[in-house]
């Protein structure tokens, strides 16, 4: 037996010397030392301030958002950050605000009402009046080789009406994808808008089968003022409006048809159906605008020998404000990400003050306007304070303080986008987790066919669209999402600390490694 153990020992030793067995990655003792500045107690301290009633839900352009900006900039100043190249800790950006009123739809005999008969997403800032003598019903508005609702036709002067979704056979197979899986046309209304616009239609009416349920979910949000960048006024958007089945049926009465019968017939026979409705229809869209100024808050830490390269770490500090007496404090969305950025800034600054500053520069940036359409990050990416060509990556933290219904405990984080542009970034993220943290990296929402499309729904996307590698850290939605019940008491600060440390170790490697990560994946 002793001889057997000796042989086993010699074999194992030989494997190690020959490189046959990998030793575990070595932890960076300096990184470990300064990661301790990211801790649950300080995260809680900051969040109890930012998510308090005093900040009134931090709605972009409102006094609560300004208070939050002041709190964050004071934190950067107290840590020892110098003002950025803007001369302050702020990057101001101009916005326009408009109310939902301003759109009307009518036939000769009937006026239709917003939220009762139709709704629309108020990003459209164009002023227009559309009059048509014909509505072209074109099935599901799909234009593919497997299902085409359009002939080779010119629909100039007409308004197109289509069904939401896509057609399915009785056995649950999509006529578009030829499988039980939905195609892109099911989720992406913009594709239907492009198909109608390509045929010179004036507007698109999408018949919503879940109109009342959507109104229950969206009405409060759609009733609020909308915002956009001042430059949005110059954009011309193709009008897309969502109508109820009852409104569609009233329009179809002209041809003695109904939505239910047309849908049933198409899905039974597996062929598109069209109807041309001779009916006078008018859409009038007139808006009033207000000018608003908001601000991103910047803490810039200059690097050493690679200081011209910049790593950006972001979170949005705005939320949706108040509705009457109810304050949406946004403790998780995105108070959790904001306070993580504050703690990361402190950890890296303490390291720099102790002689262990990063080789690359790091921009800690909390942005406003995310809830209004990623406006603050879009403005920064269009008007960067530090050149985008020198920006190596963006690590974006948005909603990381809770557990979603898909998990039993907090030992996970959704990682989104890490491999979309750079395989190196993905591997650095994996290594940081396995070396220091050891939680479950869940890639559920990283799929390109993710129906939730989270890759496009937070501030990292405005860096990704400029070909800058990104990671979006996200712990999922929950029953308190965008509700007054998203409060500090429900935040799991131990989980928040672990996620923030994962970002810290990933950022430490990105800021200090010899080579800049490469962009080696084509979108």
C-alpha positions as CSV (number, residue, x, y, z in Angstrom):
1,X,0.0,0.0,0.0
2,X,2.8,2.4,0.8
3,X,4.3,1.7,-2.6
4,X,1.0,2.4,-4.2
5,X,0.7,5.8,-2.4
6,X,4.3,6.6,-3.4
7,X,3.5,5.9,-7.1
8,X,0.3,8.0,-6.8
9,X,2.3,10.9,-5.3
10,X,5.0,10.7,-8.0
11,X,2.4,10.6,-10.7
12,X,0.5,13.6,-9.4
13,X,3.7,15.6,-8.9
14,X,4.8,14.7,-12.5
15,X,1.4,15.9,-13.8
16,X,1.7,19.2,-12.0
17,X,5.3,19.7,-13.2
18,X,4.2,18.8,-16.7
19,X,1.2,21.1,-16.6
20,X,-1.2,18.2,-16.7
21,X,-3.2,19.5,-13.7
22,X,-4.0,23.2,-13.5
23,X,-3.5,25.0,-10.2
24,X,-6.4,27.3,-9.1
25,X,-6.1,30.9,-10.3
26,X,-4.0,33.0,-7.9
27,X,-5.9,35.7,-6.1
28,X,-4.6,39.3,-6.2
29,X,-4.0,40.2,-2.6
30,X,-4.2,43.9,-3.4
31,X,-7.5,43.6,-5.1
32,X,-8.8,41.5,-2.2
33,X,-7.6,44.2,0.3
34,X,-9.5,47.1,-1.4
35,X,-12.6,45.1,-2.2
36,X,-13.4,45.3,1.5
37,X,-14.5,48.9,0.9
38,X,-17.4,47.4,-0.9
39,X,-19.6,46.3,1.9
40,X,-23.2,45.8,2.9
41,X,-23.2,48.4,5.7
42,X,-22.1,51.3,3.4
43,X,-24.4,50.1,0.6
44,X,-27.3,50.3,3.0
45,X,-26.3,53.7,4.3
46,X,-26.3,55.2,0.8
47,X,-29.5,53.5,-0.2
48,X,-31.4,54.6,2.8
49,X,-30.8,58.1,1.7
50,X,-31.3,57.9,-2.1
51,X,-34.4,55.7,-1.8
52,X,-36.0,57.8,0.9
53,X,-39.2,59.8,0.5
54,X,-37.1,63.0,0.6
55,X,-35.9,62.2,-3.0
56,X,-39.5,61.7,-4.3
57,X,-38.7,58.9,-6.6
58,X,-35.8,60.7,-8.4
59,X,-37.8,61.4,-11.6
60,X,-35.7,62.9,-14.3
61,X,-35.9,66.7,-14.3
62,X,-37.7,66.9,-11.0
63,X,-36.3,68.2,-7.7
64,X,-35.7,64.7,-6.3
65,X,-33.5,63.8,-9.2
66,X,-31.5,67.0,-8.6
67,X,-31.1,66.1,-4.9
68,X,-29.8,62.7,-5.9
69,X,-27.4,64.2,-8.3
70,X,-26.1,66.5,-5.6
71,X,-25.7,63.6,-3.1
72,X,-23.7,61.6,-5.7
73,X,-21.5,64.5,-6.7
74,X,-20.8,65.3,-3.0
75,X,-19.8,61.7,-2.5
76,X,-17.3,61.9,-5.4
77,X,-15.9,65.1,-4.1
78,X,-15.5,63.8,-0.5
79,X,-13.6,60.8,-1.9
80,X,-11.2,63.1,-3.6
81,X,-12.3,62.9,-7.2
82,X,-11.5,66.0,-9.2
83,X,-14.1,67.5,-11.5
84,X,-14.3,65.9,-14.9
85,X,-13.4,67.6,-18.2
86,X,-16.8,69.3,-18.0
87,X,-15.3,71.4,-15.2
88,X,-17.9,69.9,-12.7
89,X,-19.1,66.5,-11.7
90,X,-22.0,67.0,-14.1
91,X,-22.6,66.4,-17.7
92,X,-25.8,68.5,-18.3
93,X,-28.0,67.5,-21.2
94,X,-31.1,69.1,-22.7
95,X,-34.5,67.3,-22.8
96,X,-38.0,68.0,-24.0
97,X,-41.0,66.9,-22.1
98,X,-44.5,66.4,-23.5
99,X,-47.9,65.2,-22.2
100,X,-49.8,62.2,-23.6
101,X,-52.6,64.5,-24.8
102,X,-52.3,65.5,-28.4
103,X,-53.5,62.5,-30.5
104,X,-57.0,62.0,-31.8
105,X,-58.5,59.5,-34.2
106,X,-61.9,59.7,-35.9
107,X,-64.1,58.5,-38.7
108,X,-66.8,60.7,-40.1
109,X,-69.3,59.3,-37.5
110,X,-67.1,58.5,-34.5
111,X,-64.4,60.0,-32.3
112,X,-62.1,57.4,-30.6
113,X,-60.7,57.9,-27.1
114,X,-57.2,57.5,-25.9
115,X,-56.9,54.5,-23.4
116,X,-60.5,53.4,-24.1
117,X,-60.1,52.6,-27.8
118,X,-56.4,53.1,-28.6
119,X,-53.0,53.8,-27.1
120,X,-49.6,54.6,-28.4
121,X,-46.1,55.1,-27.1
122,X,-45.4,58.8,-26.8
123,X,-41.8,58.8,-28.2
124,X,-43.3,60.2,-31.4
125,X,-42.7,64.0,-31.3
126,X,-43.8,64.8,-34.8
127,X,-46.7,67.0,-35.5
128,X,-49.0,65.7,-38.3
129,X,-52.5,65.3,-39.6
130,X,-53.2,62.1,-41.6
131,X,-56.3,61.8,-43.7
132,X,-57.2,58.7,-45.7
133,X,-60.1,57.4,-47.6
134,X,-59.1,53.8,-47.3
135,X,-57.9,51.4,-44.5
136,X,-56.0,48.4,-45.8
137,X,-56.3,45.4,-43.5
138,X,-53.3,43.2,-44.2
139,X,-53.6,40.2,-41.9
140,X,-50.6,40.1,-39.5
141,X,-48.6,42.6,-41.5
142,X,-45.8,40.0,-42.0
143,X,-43.6,39.9,-45.1
144,X,-41.5,36.7,-45.3
145,X,-41.0,33.8,-47.6
146,X,-43.2,31.6,-45.4
147,X,-46.0,34.1,-44.8
148,X,-46.6,37.2,-46.8
149,X,-49.6,39.5,-46.0
150,X,-48.7,41.9,-48.8
151,X,-48.9,41.6,-52.5
152,X,-46.5,43.6,-54.7
153,X,-48.5,46.7,-54.1
154,X,-48.2,50.4,-53.4
155,X,-50.3,51.5,-50.4
156,X,-49.7,55.3,-50.8
157,X,-52.3,57.4,-49.1
158,X,-53.6,54.4,-47.1
159,X,-53.6,53.5,-43.4
160,X,-52.7,49.9,-42.8
161,X,-54.3,47.8,-40.1
162,X,-52.8,44.5,-38.9
163,X,-53.1,41.9,-36.1
164,X,-50.5,41.7,-33.3
165,X,-48.5,38.5,-33.1
166,X,-48.4,35.9,-35.9
167,X,-50.6,33.1,-37.2
168,X,-50.6,29.6,-35.7
169,X,-52.1,26.4,-36.9
170,X,-54.4,24.3,-34.8
171,X,-51.5,22.1,-33.6
172,X,-49.6,25.2,-32.3
173,X,-47.1,25.5,-35.2
174,X,-46.3,29.0,-36.4
175,X,-46.9,29.5,-40.1
176,X,-44.0,32.0,-40.0
177,X,-41.3,30.0,-38.2
178,X,-42.7,26.5,-39.1
179,X,-42.2,25.5,-35.5
180,X,-43.7,26.0,-32.1
181,X,-41.2,28.8,-31.5
182,X,-42.4,32.3,-32.3
183,X,-40.6,34.3,-34.9
184,X,-39.2,37.8,-34.5
185,X,-42.4,39.1,-36.0
186,X,-44.3,38.0,-33.0
187,X,-42.5,40.4,-30.7
188,X,-41.0,43.1,-32.9
189,X,-43.7,45.5,-34.0
190,X,-41.1,47.7,-35.7
191,X,-40.7,45.0,-38.4
192,X,-44.4,45.3,-39.2
193,X,-44.0,49.1,-39.3
194,X,-41.1,48.8,-41.7
195,X,-43.1,46.5,-44.0
196,X,-46.0,49.0,-44.1
197,X,-43.7,52.0,-44.5
198,X,-41.9,50.3,-47.3
199,X,-45.2,50.3,-49.2
200,X,-45.7,54.0,-48.6
201,X,-48.5,53.6,-46.1
202,X,-49.3,56.7,-43.9
203,X,-49.6,54.9,-40.6
204,X,-50.0,51.5,-39.0
205,X,-52.8,50.4,-36.7
206,X,-52.0,47.3,-34.7
207,X,-55.0,45.4,-33.3
208,X,-54.2,44.3,-29.7
209,X,-55.9,41.1,-28.5
210,X,-55.0,41.9,-24.9
211,X,-56.0,45.6,-25.1
212,X,-57.7,45.8,-21.7
213,X,-55.0,43.8,-19.9
214,X,-52.3,46.0,-21.5
215,X,-54.2,49.1,-20.4
216,X,-54.2,47.8,-16.8
217,X,-50.5,47.3,-17.0
218,X,-49.5,50.4,-19.1
219,X,-52.0,53.1,-18.4
220,X,-50.3,54.6,-15.4
221,X,-47.0,54.7,-17.3
222,X,-48.5,56.0,-20.5
223,X,-50.4,58.7,-18.7
224,X,-47.2,60.3,-17.4
225,X,-45.3,63.0,-19.3
226,X,-42.8,61.6,-21.8
227,X,-39.3,62.9,-22.4
228,X,-36.7,62.8,-25.1
229,X,-33.5,64.4,-26.1
230,X,-33.9,67.8,-27.7
231,X,-32.5,66.3,-30.9
232,X,-35.5,63.9,-31.1
233,X,-37.6,66.7,-32.4
234,X,-35.8,66.4,-35.7
235,X,-36.5,62.7,-36.1
236,X,-39.4,61.6,-38.3
237,X,-41.0,58.4,-37.1
238,X,-43.5,56.3,-38.8
239,X,-46.8,56.5,-36.8
240,X,-47.7,53.2,-35.0
241,X,-50.9,53.0,-32.9
242,X,-52.4,50.2,-31.0
243,X,-56.2,49.7,-31.2
244,X,-58.7,47.5,-29.4
245,X,-60.5,44.6,-31.2
246,X,-63.8,46.4,-30.7
247,X,-62.5,49.5,-32.5
248,X,-61.1,47.3,-35.3
249,X,-64.5,45.5,-35.5
250,X,-66.3,48.8,-35.9
251,X,-64.0,49.7,-38.8
252,X,-64.5,46.3,-40.4
253,X,-68.3,46.6,-40.2
254,X,-67.9,48.4,-43.5
255,X,-67.1,45.1,-45.1
256,X,-69.3,43.0,-42.8
257,X,-66.2,41.4,-41.3
258,X,-64.8,40.9,-37.7
259,X,-61.3,40.4,-36.3
260,X,-62.3,37.1,-34.7
261,X,-63.6,35.6,-38.0
262,X,-60.6,36.8,-40.0
263,X,-58.1,35.5,-37.5
264,X,-59.9,32.1,-37.3
265,X,-60.1,31.8,-41.1
266,X,-56.4,32.6,-41.6
267,X,-55.2,30.2,-38.9
268,X,-57.5,27.4,-40.1
269,X,-56.6,27.7,-43.8
270,X,-53.0,28.8,-43.3
271,X,-53.2,31.6,-45.9
272,X,-53.2,35.4,-45.5
273,X,-56.4,37.5,-45.9
274,X,-56.7,41.1,-46.9
275,X,-59.6,43.6,-46.8
276,X,-59.8,47.1,-48.3
277,X,-62.1,49.3,-46.2
278,X,-63.6,52.3,-47.9
279,X,-63.8,54.6,-45.0
280,X,-62.7,58.1,-44.2
281,X,-60.3,58.1,-41.3
282,X,-58.3,60.9,-39.7
283,X,-55.4,60.9,-37.3
284,X,-54.4,64.3,-35.7
285,X,-51.2,64.6,-33.7
286,X,-50.3,67.9,-32.1
287,X,-48.0,68.3,-29.1
288,X,-46.9,70.9,-26.7
289,X,-43.3,70.8,-25.4
290,X,-41.4,72.0,-22.3
291,X,-37.6,72.3,-22.1
292,X,-35.9,70.4,-19.3
293,X,-32.2,70.1,-18.2
294,X,-30.9,67.0,-16.5
295,X,-27.5,65.7,-15.7
296,X,-25.3,62.6,-15.6
297,X,-22.9,62.6,-12.6
298,X,-19.2,61.7,-13.3
299,X,-16.4,60.6,-11.1
300,X,-13.2,60.3,-13.1
301,X,-10.2,58.4,-11.8
302,X,-7.1,59.0,-14.0
303,X,-5.0,55.9,-14.7
304,X,-1.2,55.7,-14.9
305,X,0.7,54.3,-17.9
306,X,-2.5,53.4,-19.8
307,X,-4.5,56.5,-18.7
308,X,-5.7,57.3,-22.2
309,X,-7.8,54.1,-22.2
310,X,-11.1,54.4,-20.1
311,X,-13.2,51.8,-18.4
312,X,-16.8,53.0,-17.7
313,X,-18.9,51.8,-14.8
314,X,-22.5,52.9,-15.0
315,X,-25.9,52.8,-13.2
316,X,-29.0,55.0,-13.6
317,X,-29.9,57.0,-10.5
318,X,-33.3,58.2,-11.8
319,X,-36.6,56.4,-11.2
320,X,-40.3,57.1,-12.1
321,X,-41.1,59.6,-9.3
322,X,-44.4,59.9,-7.7
323,X,-48.1,59.4,-8.7
324,X,-50.4,61.4,-6.4
325,X,-49.5,60.5,-2.8
326,X,-47.6,57.4,-3.8
327,X,-43.8,57.7,-4.1
328,X,-41.9,55.2,-6.2
329,X,-38.7,55.1,-4.3
330,X,-36.9,52.7,-6.7
331,X,-34.7,51.0,-4.1
332,X,-33.9,48.2,-6.4
333,X,-34.5,50.0,-9.7
334,X,-31.9,51.4,-9.7
335,X,-30.9,52.5,-6.3
336,X,-29.1,49.2,-5.9
337,X,-26.9,49.8,-8.9
338,X,-26.3,53.4,-8.0
339,X,-25.0,52.7,-4.6
340,X,-22.9,49.9,-6.0
341,X,-21.2,52.4,-8.2
342,X,-20.6,54.7,-5.2
343,X,-18.9,51.9,-3.3
344,X,-16.8,50.8,-6.3
345,X,-15.7,54.4,-6.7
346,X,-14.6,54.5,-3.1
347,X,-12.7,51.2,-3.3
348,X,-10.7,52.2,-6.4
349,X,-10.0,55.7,-5.0
350,X,-8.8,54.2,-1.7
351,X,-6.5,51.9,-3.7
352,X,-5.2,54.9,-5.7
353,X,-4.6,56.9,-2.6
354,X,-2.5,54.0,-1.2
355,X,-0.4,53.8,-4.3
356,X,-2.3,51.1,-6.1
357,X,-4.2,53.2,-8.7
358,X,-5.4,51.6,-11.9
359,X,-3.3,51.6,-15.0
360,X,-6.3,52.6,-17.1
361,X,-8.6,55.4,-16.2
362,X,-12.0,54.6,-14.8
363,X,-15.2,56.7,-15.3
364,X,-17.8,56.1,-12.6
365,X,-21.0,57.5,-14.1
366,X,-24.5,57.5,-12.8
367,X,-26.9,58.6,-15.5
368,X,-30.4,60.1,-15.5
369,X,-33.2,59.6,-18.0
370,X,-32.9,55.8,-18.2
371,X,-36.6,55.4,-17.3
372,X,-37.5,57.8,-20.1
373,X,-35.7,55.9,-22.8
374,X,-32.0,55.5,-21.9
375,X,-31.6,59.3,-22.5
376,X,-28.6,60.1,-20.2
377,X,-26.5,57.3,-21.6
378,X,-27.6,58.0,-25.1
379,X,-26.5,61.7,-24.7
380,X,-23.2,60.6,-23.3
381,X,-22.5,58.2,-26.1
382,X,-23.4,60.8,-28.6
383,X,-21.5,63.5,-26.8
384,X,-18.7,61.7,-24.9
385,X,-16.7,63.5,-22.3
386,X,-13.9,60.9,-22.9
387,X,-13.4,59.6,-26.5
388,X,-15.4,56.5,-27.3
389,X,-12.5,55.1,-29.3
390,X,-10.5,55.0,-26.1
391,X,-13.3,53.4,-24.1
392,X,-12.5,49.8,-23.5
393,X,-15.8,48.5,-21.9
394,X,-18.9,49.5,-20.0
395,X,-19.9,47.6,-16.9
396,X,-23.6,48.5,-16.2
397,X,-25.4,47.7,-12.9
398,X,-29.2,47.8,-12.9
399,X,-31.4,46.1,-10.4
400,X,-29.1,43.8,-8.4
401,X,-30.6,43.9,-4.9
402,X,-33.5,41.4,-5.0
403,X,-34.3,37.8,-5.9
404,X,-36.6,37.1,-8.8
405,X,-39.3,34.4,-8.9
406,X,-37.1,32.1,-11.0
407,X,-34.6,31.6,-8.1
408,X,-34.8,30.2,-4.6
409,X,-31.9,32.2,-3.2
410,X,-29.7,35.1,-4.0
411,X,-26.7,33.1,-5.1
412,X,-26.9,34.2,-8.8
413,X,-26.8,37.1,-11.2
414,X,-27.9,37.5,-14.7
415,X,-25.0,38.3,-17.0
416,X,-26.1,40.0,-20.3
417,X,-23.9,41.0,-23.2
418,X,-20.6,39.8,-22.0
419,X,-19.9,37.7,-25.1
420,X,-21.8,39.8,-27.6
421,X,-18.7,41.8,-28.7
422,X,-15.7,40.4,-26.9
423,X,-14.9,36.8,-26.0
424,X,-12.1,38.2,-23.8
425,X,-14.5,40.2,-21.7
426,X,-16.7,37.1,-21.2
427,X,-13.7,35.1,-20.0
428,X,-12.5,37.8,-17.7
429,X,-16.0,37.9,-16.1
430,X,-16.0,34.1,-15.7
431,X,-12.6,34.1,-14.2
432,X,-13.4,36.9,-11.8
433,X,-16.4,35.0,-10.6
434,X,-14.6,31.6,-10.2
435,X,-11.6,33.1,-8.5
436,X,-13.2,35.5,-6.0
437,X,-17.0,35.1,-5.8
438,X,-18.3,31.8,-7.0
439,X,-22.0,32.5,-7.7
440,X,-24.2,31.3,-10.5
441,X,-23.8,33.4,-13.6
442,X,-27.2,33.0,-15.3
443,X,-27.2,33.7,-19.1
444,X,-30.9,33.2,-19.6
445,X,-31.5,36.8,-20.8
446,X,-28.3,36.8,-22.9
447,X,-29.9,34.8,-25.7
448,X,-30.3,36.8,-28.9
449,X,-33.9,35.6,-29.1
450,X,-34.7,36.7,-25.5
451,X,-38.3,37.8,-25.8
452,X,-37.7,40.3,-22.9
453,X,-34.9,42.0,-25.0
454,X,-33.1,43.1,-21.8
455,X,-29.9,43.5,-23.8
456,X,-31.5,46.6,-25.3
457,X,-33.2,47.9,-22.2
458,X,-30.5,49.4,-20.0
459,X,-27.7,52.0,-20.4
460,X,-25.0,49.5,-21.5
461,X,-26.8,49.3,-24.9
462,X,-25.7,52.9,-25.7
463,X,-22.1,51.7,-25.5
464,X,-22.7,48.4,-27.3
465,X,-24.3,50.2,-30.2
466,X,-20.9,52.0,-30.6
467,X,-19.1,48.6,-30.7
468,X,-17.9,48.9,-27.1
469,X,-18.0,45.6,-25.1
470,X,-20.4,45.6,-22.2
471,X,-21.7,43.6,-19.3
472,X,-25.1,44.2,-17.9
473,X,-25.5,42.9,-14.3
474,X,-29.2,42.2,-13.4
475,X,-31.0,40.1,-10.9
476,X,-34.4,40.1,-12.6
477,X,-37.8,41.7,-12.2
478,X,-40.2,41.1,-9.3
479,X,-43.7,42.0,-8.1
480,X,-42.5,45.4,-6.9
481,X,-41.0,46.5,-10.2
482,X,-42.1,50.1,-10.9
483,X,-44.3,50.1,-7.9
484,X,-44.3,52.2,-4.7
485,X,-43.5,48.9,-2.9
486,X,-39.9,48.8,-4.3
487,X,-38.5,49.9,-0.9
488,X,-35.2,49.7,1.0
489,X,-36.5,47.1,3.5
490,X,-36.8,44.5,0.7
491,X,-33.2,44.9,-0.5
492,X,-30.8,42.0,0.3
493,X,-27.7,43.9,1.1
494,X,-25.5,40.7,1.4
495,X,-26.5,39.8,-2.1
496,X,-25.9,43.4,-3.3
497,X,-22.4,43.3,-1.7
498,X,-21.5,40.1,-3.5
499,X,-22.6,41.4,-6.9
500,X,-20.8,44.7,-6.4
501,X,-17.6,42.8,-5.5
502,X,-17.9,40.7,-8.7
503,X,-18.0,44.0,-10.7
504,X,-15.1,45.2,-8.7
505,X,-12.9,42.2,-9.5
506,X,-13.9,42.3,-13.1
507,X,-13.1,46.0,-13.3
508,X,-9.8,45.5,-11.5
509,X,-8.6,43.1,-14.2
510,X,-9.9,45.2,-17.0
511,X,-8.2,48.3,-15.6
512,X,-4.8,46.7,-14.9
513,X,-4.2,44.0,-17.4
514,X,-1.4,44.5,-20.0
515,X,-3.6,44.3,-23.2
516,X,-6.8,46.1,-24.0
517,X,-9.6,43.6,-24.5
518,X,-10.3,43.0,-28.2
519,X,-13.6,43.3,-30.0
520,X,-13.7,40.0,-31.8
521,X,-17.4,39.2,-32.3
522,X,-19.4,40.6,-35.1
523,X,-22.9,41.8,-34.3
